[in-house]
Amino acid sequence: MPYIGNPPAEKYASYDVQHITTSATSSYVLDKNVANENEIRVVLNNVIQQPGSSYAYTASGNTLTLSAATTSSDTLYVVFTGKAVQTVTPPPSSVGLSQLNATGSPGTNTFLRGDNSWATPSDTSLTLNNNAANRIVAGTGTTNTMSAQANATFDGTQLNIGGATDAGFNPLQLGNTSDNHAYIQMLSSLAGNIHFGDATSGAGLYPGSIVYRHDEDIMKFFTNGAEQVRIHTNGVMSASDGVALGVGTANTASNVLDDFEEGTYTYAMTTSGGGTVSNRGGYTKLAYTKIGRMVNVTGKIETSGLGDFASQNGDIRLSLPFAIGNFDDFAEQFSSPVMWYNTASMSSMNMLFWSGASNDSFCTLVNISSTLVDSAIQGNQPGSSFEMKVNITYQAA
């Protein structure tokens, strides 16, 4: 019969099949609903069964009923002939070379190109130069040419860059036997990090680290999870717990220098009775240097008169920049001589010292008499303002 339009596409039909695990029963559930037994073909033990209530089986909906019960050793499958699936896509393995309408000739060295033609690859060669065991291969800049690198090797365990022979520095060795350097570049505006880990997570991920802060131009060194050493942008190095001197790489407590400080401080002259006096302008500070526990104080003391020393009498005292230590057998006690300019009113004095005791933040002015007996100088003894030069050395706490 004639028709208008494109000719219909050819259709390929295939049928759904259900394989059934048998047991001692005559009733089975189908995967698909059917109108009656004529829409399926039942095959039992490779024998096609006749449909119908007077024969081998009936079917309705999703129920298959056999005329006799099966056993677990039987094989049973159902073909849904009434549910043929049609498609314009050819079934698998149904298309061969003879069905392809392509130009050229197919062969073992050809391929089907995107323009529907059989073609031979234009270049199948690759040249590898300088080849040797474990060398890493890299491009040369020449088409289809690679080169194995003599100075970069990997044997599955150790990566060696630089050409040096295996020195046992697994798993990574950089450099060679000549004067050279290894270069690590981390283009970051903040920090570049090299971590040394004990574990893959938690605190053990990076207990040791080397960190360079690009924004501050400082280098940090971490051990045991904490920063221990820092090199500042001006080259100054800071160590959080000190530096062990004279013991090589040992960490001997008595050889650790853990403090250094130098500067000036504003001193105070007082009496133990509460007397105070003002320092003369231009003579308000003394200089100090602290190395470990050793403290040295130097400078000149000048006061404006004697303040209320006479009325608030007591031992004359000088403040210190750090408290005096407290050691076994009074080992912290000290005395430092004084050069005093105004001693006219204290004609009995022979030698003057600043003397200190444990835990004090001041030292006391002491006179050693001609009979070698020391006595503290009282605030009512000087006749004029203080003028003296000091050089005091003591052990701090």
C-alpha positions in Angstrom: 0.0 0.0 0.0 1.5 3.4 -0.9 2.3 5.9 2.0 3.7 9.4 2.4 6.9 10.0 4.3 10.3 8.4 4.9 10.5 4.6 4.7 10.2 3.0 8.1 13.5 2.0 9.8 14.2 -1.7 9.9 13.5 -3.1 13.4 15.5 -5.8 15.2 13.5 -8.0 17.6 14.8 -9.7 20.8 13.0 -11.5 23.6 13.3 -11.3 27.3 14.3 -14.6 29.0 13.8 -15.6 32.7 15.9 -18.5 34.1 14.1 -20.1 37.0 15.7 -22.0 39.9 13.5 -25.1 40.3 12.2 -26.8 43.4 9.5 -29.3 44.3 6.6 -27.2 43.2 4.4 -26.6 40.2 3.9 -22.8 40.6 6.4 -20.1 39.8 6.4 -16.2 39.8 7.1 -14.6 36.4 9.2 -11.4 36.1 6.6 -9.9 33.8 2.8 -10.1 33.6 1.2 -11.9 30.7 -2.4 -12.3 29.4 -2.2 -16.0 29.1 0.2 -19.0 28.5 0.3 -18.3 24.7 2.5 -15.2 25.4 5.4 -17.3 26.8 7.4 -20.3 25.8 8.3 -22.7 28.6 11.4 -24.9 28.2 11.9 -27.7 30.8 15.0 -29.8 30.7 15.7 -28.3 27.2 12.3 -29.6 26.0 9.7 -27.0 24.8 6.4 -27.5 26.6 2.9 -27.3 25.1 0.8 -24.5 26.5 -2.8 -25.0 27.6 -4.8 -26.3 30.6 -5.0 -29.7 29.1 -1.3 -29.8 28.5 2.0 -28.8 30.2 1.3 -25.3 31.7 -1.0 -22.3 32.0 -0.1 -18.6 32.9 -2.0 -15.5 34.0 -0.6 -12.3 35.3 2.7 -13.1 36.9 1.9 -16.7 37.8 3.2 -19.8 35.9 1.4 -23.1 36.8 2.9 -26.4 35.6 0.8 -29.5 35.2 3.3 -31.4 37.3 5.7 -30.4 40.0 9.4 -30.0 39.2 12.4 -31.2 41.2 15.5 -29.2 42.3 17.6 -31.0 39.6 15.4 -29.7 36.7 16.3 -26.8 34.5 13.6 -24.3 33.6 13.4 -21.1 31.7 10.7 -18.9 30.1 10.9 -16.9 26.9 8.4 -13.9 26.8 7.4 -14.2 23.1 4.6 -11.8 23.5 7.0 -9.1 24.9 9.4 -8.8 22.0 11.5 -5.6 22.3 12.1 -3.8 19.0 14.9 -1.3 18.3 16.7 0.2 15.4 20.0 -0.6 17.1 21.6 -3.8 15.8 22.1 -6.5 18.4 25.6 -7.2 19.7 28.0 -8.9 17.3 25.6 -8.5 14.4 27.7 -6.0 12.4 30.9 -7.1 10.6 33.3 -5.4 8.2 31.0 -6.2 5.3 28.3 -4.1 6.8 30.5 -0.9 7.1 30.3 1.5 4.2 33.8 3.0 4.6 36.4 4.0 2.0 39.7 2.3 1.8 40.6 -1.2 2.8 40.7 -2.6 6.3 43.8 -4.4 7.5 45.9 -5.3 10.5 47.7 -2.0 10.4 44.8 0.3 9.7 42.1 2.1 11.7 38.7 3.6 11.0 39.2 7.3 11.0 36.6 9.9 11.9 35.9 10.7 8.2 34.7 7.1 7.7 37.8 5.9 5.9 40.4 3.2 6.6 43.8 4.8 7.3 47.3 3.8 8.2 49.0 5.7 11.2 51.4 8.2 9.7 54.2 7.6 12.4 54.4 4.8 14.8 58.1 5.2 15.8 59.4 6.5 19.1 63.2 6.9 19.7 64.6 6.5 23.3 68.1 7.8 23.7 70.6 7.2 26.5 68.6 4.3 27.9 69.8 2.4 31.0 68.3 0.7 34.0 66.2 2.8 36.4 66.7 6.1 34.5 63.8 8.5 34.4 62.6 9.4 30.9 62.0 12.9 29.8 61.2 14.8 26.6 64.0 16.2 24.4 62.1 18.9 22.4 62.3 16.7 19.3 59.2 15.0 18.0 58.9 11.3 18.9 62.2 11.4 20.7 62.7 10.7 24.5 65.9 10.6 26.6 66.7 8.6 29.7 68.3 10.9 32.3 71.6 9.7 33.7 71.3 12.1 36.7 67.8 11.1 37.7 67.1 7.5 38.7 64.4 5.6 40.6 64.8 1.9 41.4 61.4 1.5 43.2 62.8 2.4 46.6 65.3 5.3 46.2 64.9 8.5 44.1 68.3 9.8 43.2 68.6 13.3 41.6 72.1 14.8 40.9 74.1 11.9 39.7 75.8 10.8 43.0 76.2 7.1 43.6 74.0 5.5 46.2 75.2 6.8 49.5 72.5 5.1 51.5 70.3 8.2 51.9 67.0 6.4 51.2 64.5 7.2 50.0 65.7 10.5 48.5 69.2 11.7 47.6 70.0 15.0 46.1 73.3 16.3 44.7 76.5 14.7 43.4 80.0 14.1 44.4 81.3 17.5 43.1 80.7 20.9 44.7 77.0 21.6 44.0 73.8 22.6 45.7 70.2 21.3 45.9 67.6 24.0 45.3 64.1 23.9 46.7 61.7 26.6 45.5 58.4 27.3 47.1 56.6 30.2 45.5 54.4 31.2 48.3 53.5 34.7 49.7 53.3 33.2 53.2 55.3 30.2 54.2 57.3 27.3 52.7 57.3 24.2 54.9 59.4 21.0 55.1 57.9 18.5 57.6 59.4 15.5 59.3 56.6 13.1 60.5 56.4 10.2 62.8 52.8 9.3 61.8 50.2 10.0 59.1 47.8 12.0 61.4 47.5 13.8 64.7 50.5 15.3 66.5 52.9 12.8 64.9 52.2 14.3 61.4 54.9 16.9 61.7 56.8 17.0 65.1 59.8 18.4 63.2 59.6 21.2 60.7 61.7 23.8 58.8 59.5 26.8 58.0 60.5 29.9 56.0 58.1 32.8 56.3 58.3 34.7 53.0 56.2 37.6 54.4 58.6 38.1 57.3 61.9 36.8 55.9 62.5 34.6 58.9 63.4 30.9 59.3 61.9 28.7 62.0 63.1 25.3 63.2 60.6 23.0 65.1 61.4 19.9 67.2 59.0 17.9 69.3 56.1 19.9 67.8 57.3 23.3 69.1 59.4 26.1 67.6 62.9 26.0 69.2 65.1 28.2 67.0 64.4 31.3 64.8 66.7 33.1 62.5 65.5 36.7 62.0 65.7 38.8 58.9 68.7 40.7 60.2 70.6 37.4 60.9 70.0 37.4 64.7 69.2 33.9 66.0 66.8 33.2 68.9 66.8 29.9 70.9 63.8 29.3 73.1 65.6 27.2 75.7 69.2 28.4 75.4 72.5 27.2 73.9 74.7 24.4 75.3 78.4 25.6 75.2 81.6 23.6 75.5 79.9 20.2 75.5 79.7 19.5 71.7 76.2 18.3 70.9 75.3 17.3 74.4 72.5 18.9 76.4 74.3 19.3 79.8 72.2 21.6 82.0 75.2 23.2 83.7 76.5 24.2 80.2 73.3 25.7 78.9 73.3 29.5 78.4 69.6 30.3 78.5 69.6 34.1 79.2 71.4 37.2 77.9 70.3 40.7 78.4 71.9 44.2 78.4 70.6 47.6 78.9 70.0 50.3 81.5 67.6 50.7 84.4 66.5 53.6 86.6 68.0 53.0 90.0 66.5 54.0 93.4 68.4 55.0 96.6 66.3 54.3 99.7 66.6 53.5 103.4 65.2 50.5 105.1 63.2 52.9 107.2 61.3 54.2 104.1 63.5 57.2 103.2 63.8 58.3 99.6 65.9 60.7 97.6 65.6 62.0 94.0 68.3 61.3 91.5 70.1 64.2 89.9 69.2 64.9 86.3 71.6 63.2 83.9 72.4 60.5 86.5 69.2 58.5 86.7 70.3 55.2 85.2 72.8 52.5 85.7 74.0 50.0 83.0 73.7 46.3 83.3 74.7 43.1 81.5 73.2 39.7 82.4 74.8 36.5 81.1 73.1 33.5 82.4 72.7 34.3 86.1 75.8 36.6 86.3 74.8 40.3 86.5 77.2 43.2 86.3 76.0 46.7 87.1 78.1 49.8 86.4 77.7 53.6 86.4 77.7 56.8 88.5 75.2 57.6 91.2 74.3 61.2 92.0 71.4 62.4 94.1 69.8 65.8 94.7 70.6 66.2 98.4 69.6 63.5 100.9 65.8 63.7 100.7 64.3 62.4 103.9 67.1 60.0 104.7 67.7 61.5 108.1 64.1 61.5 109.3 63.4 58.1 107.8 66.5 56.5 109.0 67.7 53.0 108.3 70.3 51.1 106.2 71.1 52.8 102.9 70.0 50.6 99.9 70.4 50.6 96.1 67.9 48.8 93.8 69.1 46.1 91.5 67.8 45.2 88.0 67.3 41.5 89.0 66.7 39.8 92.4 69.7 38.1 94.0 69.8 34.3 93.9 69.5 31.9 96.8 72.1 29.2 96.7 73.5 26.6 99.0 75.9 27.7 101.7 75.2 31.4 101.1 77.1 31.2 97.8 75.0 34.1 96.4 76.4 36.7 98.9 78.7 39.4 97.5 80.3 42.7 98.1 81.4 45.3 95.6 83.7 48.3 96.5 82.4 51.8 96.1 84.2 55.0 95.0 82.5 57.7 97.1 83.3 61.4 96.5 81.6 63.0 99.6 82.9 61.3 102.7 83.9 64.3 104.8 81.1 63.7 107.3 82.1 60.0 107.7 85.7 60.4 108.7 85.7 57.0 110.5 85.1 55.1 107.3 87.9 53.2 105.7 86.3 51.0 103.0 82.8 51.1 101.6 81.0 48.2 99.9 77.6 47.3 98.4 76.7 44.0 100.0 73.8 41.7 99.0 71.9 38.7 100.4 69.6 36.1 99.0 66.3 36.9 97.3 66.8 40.7 97.7 66.2 43.2 94.9 68.6 45.7 96.5 72.0 45.8 98.0 73.1 47.5 101.3 75.9 50.1 101.7 78.4 48.7 104.3 81.4 50.3 106.0 84.5 48.2 106.9 86.1 50.0 109.9 89.7 50.1 110.8 89.1 47.1 113.1 87.7 45.2 110.1 84.2 45.1 111.5 81.4 45.8 109.0 78.4 47.9 109.8 75.6 49.2 107.7 75.6 52.9 107.0 72.5 54.6 108.2 70.6 57.2 106.3 71.4 59.9 108.9 75.2 59.4 108.5 76.0 61.1 105.1 76.4 64.9 105.3 75.6 65.7 101.7 74.2 64.3 98.5 75.5 61.0 97.2 78.2 60.9 94.5 79.7 57.5 93.8 80.8 55.2 91.0 79.7 51.5 91.2 80.8 48.2 89.7 78.6 45.5 91.2 78.7 41.9 90.1 76.3 39.3 91.6 74.4 36.1 90.8 70.7 36.5 90.0 68.0 34.1 90.9 
